[in-house]
Amino acid sequence: MDTHKNAPLTLKGREAMVRSVIGGGLTKAAAALQFNLIAKTVAKWVKRFREEGVDGLHDRSSSPHSLPSQALLATCAAVEALRRQRYVGKEIAVEVGISPATVSRIL
């Protein structure tokens, strides 16, 4: 986390919010109002806390997840094979079941 230690929803603030819901008898909606969030966000943090403990309250990467390497290799091979047969990008996308932008990136 790249925030100062007293920011409202640092790890410490998230833990206080979650504990107020789990042990303090506060509803998720009431906690959302108290901590200036929406109930969906409160529910997300409570769920993560129940599953992973305090470690679940850390920020997570928002970068996109890539395909597993085997699937990616098979997709690349299929795209390359169709291109060698003189298919155009849009035809390859339809045939392989991926977006034209992905075909373009592979090629």
Buried (B, 14 or more C-beta within 10 A) or exposed (E): EEEEEEEEBBBBBBBBBBBBBEEEEBEBEBBBEEBEBEBEBBBBBBEBBEEEEEEBBEEEEEEEEEEEEEEEEEBBEBBEEBBEEEBEBEBBBEBBEBEBEBBEEBE
